[in-house]
Amino acid sequence: MNAPIITVEDLHVTYGRPGAVRRGNGVHAVRGVSLELHAGRTLGLVGESGCGKSTLIRSLFGLSPVTAGSIHAFGQDITSIPPRRRRELGGRMQMVFQDPYSALDPRMTVHEIVAEPLRITGAYDRAEVDELLDRVGVSAEMAARKPGEFSGGQRQRVGIARALALRPDVLVLDEPVSALDVSIQAQILNLLDDLQRELNLAYLFVSHDLSVVRHVADDVVVMYAGEFVERGSIEDVFDRPQHAYTRTLLNSIPRVELS
């Protein structure tokens, strides 16, 4: 396996007043977690609401203050580099959000939404926007419409196209199909699989739905109360869970009884 694109080492995120944090009396949202993201592979991050998943994601994008530990991305410790340099690296890691209904500006056309990051960086090209939309299955004829004219699955495709606009190496996928119907979920997951193989992307796939994670991920970490309580390949964690919390999550997956 190639060297990781992103390495998180012994990361701690604590909220509270500075004095309380220094004394160790703050709220410990993330406690000493470590992970690696590799090109062409998907790491699933699972856990119930409130376990610290969102805080971990925010720390990757510099939106949550890191109390201790490090995040190395693309060969640099992004917890210590200047903000300007971090912004320059920011295009290489992009986010796909959970809710395709609120993630897109309803006042903008689909073309404008996908073009926005290119315009900001001075790299706008109409043909490139059309190619991005075509790659995710949105025709050029639909590009003049606004998000309100699209279904949830179509909106998520637009969100994925926007995330790809700056040619990232990493996509952080925060519950990307949880707001969609089951039949549409499969279409979006297949699209993400195709894009990963074509572009050699690394995915951090965040979800509470273990059945989805089992379908898409190569490896998985299980988060509980700010800590990783289990990690390993999909086969090891799902077939031979070691931690009681993991077994509880697996037992909660609905099973279809066949008559």
C-alpha positions, 0 to 999 in steps of 0.5 A: 500500500502506498504512503497515506495522503492524510495521517491523523496522529493522537488527535485531541479536541477539547472545548471550553474556556482556555483555562479550563482546557489547559487544566483538562476540565473542558469537554473532550470531544475527540480523545487521542484518535489516529487514522490514515487515508490512502489513495483509491481506498475508502475508510468508513467512520461509524458511530452514533450521533454525538460520538465526535465524528463531526468534530473530527471532520471539522478539525480536518478542515481547520474548523475545530481547534486541535488541542493536541496531536497532529494532522499531516496532509500531503506531506505537511502538518496542517495544524501548524502551517500558516492559514494562507498555506492551509487554504492553498492545500484546502482544494485538495480535500473537499466535502460532500454534505449530508443534506442535498437540499440545504447544501446548494444555494437555491438562488444559483443555477446548477452551472453557477454552483459547480463553477463557483470554486473555479471562479474563486480560484480564477480557473473558470472554464465553461467546458470544464463545468459541463464536463464535471456535470456530465461525469456525475450524470447531469446533462448540460441542458439541465445546467441552467436550472436551479436546485429547486427543480431537481430531485434529491439524488440529482442535487447530490450529484451536483454537490459531488460535481462541485466537490470535484471542481478543484480536482481534490485528492480526498473527499470527506463524505458526511452521510452522503446518502442518508437523506435519499430514498434507498433506490437513489442511495444505490445510484449515488454509491455506484457513482462514488465507486466509479469516480474513485476508480477513475480518479484514484480518490481517497474517501473518508465515508462518515455514516451511522448506517453500517449496512452502507459502510459495509458496502462501500468501505475497505476499512472501518473505524468505530467511534464512541465517546470521542475515541476509536474503540475498534478498527480494521478491515471491513471483514474483520470488524463486521465478522469478528467484532471485538468491542461490545459497542461494535457488537451492539451497532451490528446487532441493530442492523435490520435483518429481513426474515425470509419465509 
